[in-house]
Amino acid sequence: MSGLRDQLTYGAYAAGWGAVKKLPEPVAVRLGRTIADIAWKRRGKGVRRLESNYARVLPGASPERLAELSRAGMRSYLRYWMESFRLPAWSEERIRNGFEPKDLHHLTEGLAADRGVILALPHLGNWDLAGAWVTTRLRTPFTTVAERLKPEKLYDRFVSYREGLGMEVLPHSGGTAFGTLARRLRDGGLVCLVAERDLSASGVEVSFFGDATRMPAGPALLAQQTGALLLPVTLWYDDSPVMRGRIHPPVEVPESGDRAEKTSVMTQALADAFASGIADHPEDWHMLQRLWLADLEPRPGPAAGEPRTGPSDREAAEAEPAGGKPAADTPRRGTTAKASGGEPPHGGAHDGPARLPGERP
């Protein structure tokens, strides 16, 4: 059964890449909205989880408001997919004009200083488009760390897709990604990490919209070890074809405390920056999975009364069915690791579980 499901999953993505990128843009936009509305009306597991997550962002929202928001969220989610399927066919000019970030000077000044820069993002908007913009407009390549998908040929296709957009893709397995990212940063390069979800026991516990969750330690640890600039980034859509974004002020390394204490403070600062962007544009936060620790089911321990240290394997791998979101000049040196984000126990970087359908890889 799993083999058949893998074939169907790969076939769905292959069809998307093959067909959607050939459509005129207005047709692709209408198609994405139609698919989003159908999924929303079915109120599957992913839509219900999206509403539950939005309820934490807007605790006073009525059920009607949350339903309205989840509909807009699904439309934003399918906009991501339609854009991503079409990105390889976009002209350089279309990519250059497809993203408009505020406070870009934080990034460009950091790169000019050869200090190394880490961009940390939540699952807002379309990071693939932002990455393509960086490689096209800023002529800065970057590296991403991705956990392997099943089927394997789908993972290979995503790697090829992102490499075609100018990204270097490092596999999460093997425990070598963190060291490679550190070397890129010491060379003055760029690293980008999607960093608001790490439900493994190695994640850093933070307060997020007033409740506890875990986020990856990778961005903070890399900044401490390499001296690189750590910049939170948030993305959003408006009614235009252009995606908007903001590069937030740097998260500084605290002057006192041990490594764990500094990592905790810095990761909380990232969480606060992410929360500000999500609160402003909740409909563009594509979080169709469980995030807060209180939403996770208890994991049975080996002995009665043993304290819980992290989510179960089933929880960590869970993905909600609602469409699936697996994200000419001489380039300057650089790396961006979006799909990475944390440091698992063996020291590599990762973007949390990448499972299909339900979450973009």
N, C-alpha and C positions, 0 to 999 in steps of 0.2 A: 504493500500500500504506500509506504514512504517513497519508493522508487517512482510510482505513478504520480504521486503528489509533486515530487521534484520535477518530473517531466512537465507537468501542467504549469507549475510555477515558472519554470524557465520559458516555456512556450508563451505564457502571458507577457513576460517582460520582453521577449524577443519580438513578439507582435507589436508591442508598444513602440519599441525602438524602430522597427521597420516601417510601420504605418503612420504613426503620429507625426514623425519628423517630416513627412512628405506633405502633410496637410497645410493649406493656407493658415496663417496665424489666427484669423477670426474664427475659422472652423474649429481649430484645436481648442480655442478658448471656450466656445459653446459646448464642445464635446466634453471637456473637463467639467464644466459646470453641470451638465446633464448627469454625468456619472456620479458626481458629488451629491447631487440632490437625490438620486435613486438610493445611494448608500445611506444617506441621512434618513430618508423616509423608512428604510428597513429597520433602523435603530438596532443595528448589530452591536456586538460586544465593544468594538472600537469606538463607536459613536457614544455609547453609554459611558465608557471610560473617559472619553474626551470631555463630556459634560461634567463628570465627577471631578476631573482635574480643574476645569474652569470654575467649579463651585468653590474651590480653595483660593483661586485667584480673586474671585468676586464673591465673598462669603454672604453678602446680603442680596444676591441676585435671586429673582423669582424663577420658578420653573420655566415660565414663558421666556424670560430673558436668556436662560441657559440654553433652551432649545434654539432660540434665534442665534445665539453665539455659536453653538455647535454646527449649525447649518453653514454659517459663514466660515467656520473653521474647516469644515470638509471641502468647501469651495477653494479655500486657500491651499489646502493639502493637495487637491487635484491640480491646482495651478502649478504647484511645485513639480508634480509629475509630468504635466504637459510640457513645461519649460525644459525639464531635464531630458526628456525624450528628444526634444527638438534642438537642444544646445549644440550637438555636433554639426547640425546643418546651418546654424546661425552664422552670418557673416561676422567678420571681425568688427565691423562698424556697429552691428546690432548688439554684440556683446559689450562693446565700449560704452554704448548709450543705454544699456539695460540696467545699470546699477548706479545709484548716486548716494555715496556715503557722506555723512557729516563728520567734521573734525578729523579729516583724513591726515592732517598734519601729525597727529600722534604716531601714525604708522610710517609716513614718509621720513619724518625726522629720525625715528628710531633706526630705519634701514640705512639712512645716510650716515649715521654715526657708526655703522658696522658693529653695533652692539648685539645684534640678534633680537628678534621680536617674536613673541608668542601671541597669537590671536586666539582667544577662547570664546566660543559661541554656544548658545543653547540651540535647540531645534526650532528656530524661528526662521520664517521665510525660506529662502533657497540658497543654501551654502554653496552648492555646485555653481550657481550663477555668480555668486560673489567671488568664488575661487577662479572661475574663468575670467572674470573682470580683472582680478589681480594679475593673472598671467598675461592678459592681453593689453590692458590699459597701463599697468605699472611695469610690464615686462619682467615680472618677478615670478619664477617658478616656485613651487612648493611641494612638500611631501605630506602625504596622508597615511595614517595607520589604520588599517581595516581588519576587523575580525573576519575570518573565513565564513562564507555563506555556504549553504547547501541548496541546490546541487553545486558541485565544484565549478562547473562551467559557467554558472551564473556569477559566481565570485570572479572568475577570470574575465567575464565580460564587463563587470563593473570596474575592474582594475584597468582594462583596456580603454574603457570609456573615459575614466578620469585621467589616465595618462595622456589620452588624446586632447584633453583640455589643458595640459601642461603641468599636471600634478605628478609628483613621485609618490607611489603607493607602497608602503611598507607593510608586510604581513604582521598581524598581531602575534602569531605563534612564534615560539622560539626564544622569546625573552630578549631579543636584540634591538627592538625598536627604540626603546628609551635611550640606549647609548647612541644610536644613530642620530636621533633627534638632538641630543646634547651636542654631538659633533657639528651638526648643521648650525646650531645656534652659536657655538663658539667661532664658527667661520663667518658670523655676521648674517646668517640666513633667517628665513621666516618660517615659523611653525604655527599651524592653526589647529585647534583642538575643539571638537564638540564636547562640552564638558559639564552638562547639567544632570547626567544620569549615570550613576555607577552603583548598582545595588549589590555589588560584591562586598565581602567582609573587609576588603582593603579600601573601600571608599571612605571619604572623610565626611563625618556627620555634620550637617549644617542646618540652620533654621531657614526655611524657604516658605514664604507666605505664612509664617507663624507656626509651622509644624516641621518635624524633623524628616530629613531625607539624607541620602549619601551622594556626594559628588566626587569626581575623580581627583586624585592627588597630583596627577601628572603635571598640569600647568604650573602649580606652585613649586613643585620639586624642581622642575626644569629651570624656572627662574632663579631659584636659590643656587642651584649647582653651576649655572652658566653665566649668571649676571644679566641674562636677557630681560628685555622689557616685556611685561605681561599686560596685555590690553584686552579688556572685555569688549565684545562686539555684539550688537543686537541688530536684527534685520526685520523689515516689515514691508507689506504691500499697501498701496493706496489704489485709487481708481484708475491709475494710468498704467501703461505697459512697463513702467520703470519701477524696479524694486528700490526701496530706500534702506538706509542703514545708519548706524552711529558707531563710531569708535570711541569708546569711553576712556577717561583718563587712566593712567597706569595704576596698577595695583602694586604697591611698594612692598618690598621685603621688610618685615619688622626688624628693628634694631636689636631687640632682646628676645630671649626665648630659645628653646632647643628647636631642632628641625621639625618635630611633630607640632609644636606649638605655633611656629611660624606658618607651617602648612595649613593648620586649622584656621588661623586668622586670614590668610590670603584666600583660601577657598571660600570662606564666608563672605569676603569682599566680592568675589566673583558672583556668588549666589545673589547678593544684594543688587549688583549691576544687572544680572539677568532678570531678576524680579522686576526691576524698574522698566525694562524694555517689554517684558511680557504683560505687565499691568497696563501699559500704554496701548499694546496691540495684542490682546489675548487671542483673537481669532487667527493670528498667524503663528501661534505656538502649536506645533503639530505633535503633541504628546498624547498618543493613543494607547499608552501603556501605563501600568502602575508606576508611581514615582515615590510617593511618601511612604515611610516605613509603616505608618498606621494602616495603610491599605494592603499590606502584604499579609498573606496567611501565615500563621505560626508554623515553624518547622519543628517536627518532632525531634527531640534530642535523644542521645543514646541512653540517657538516664533521666529519671523523673526529676523535674525541678531544675534541670541544667539551664542556665541562661542562654538566650538566643544571641548568636553573634552575627548573623547575616541571613539573607533570604535563601530559600531552598533553591536547588538547581532548577526545579520546574518554574519557580517564580522568576528567577533570573533570565530564563530563556523564553518567558511568555511573550507572545505578540498577539495583538488583537486583530481579527480579520476585518479590514475595512479598506482595502485597496493596496496596502503595502507600500512602504517607503524605504527600499533597501538603503541619493545628498548625492615677427619678422626681424626684430632687432636681436642682438646678442643678449640673452637673458642674464640678469644679475644672479649671483648665487643666492639660493634661498630654499626654504622648505616650508610647507604648510601641512599640518596634520590635522585635518578636521575630524576624520573618523576616529581619531585617537582621542585621548582625553585623559586617561587615568594611568595609574601605575598599578597593575595587578601584582600579586605577591612575588612573581618571578622578576619583576622590574620592567616589563614591557609597557607600552601605552595602548590604550584601547578606548573604544567608544561604547562600551557596554555590549550586551548581546545583540548581534545582528541576525535577526530571524525573520522569516517570511511566512505568510504575509503579515502586514500590519506596521512595519517600521522601515523607514528608509535606511539603507546600509550606509 
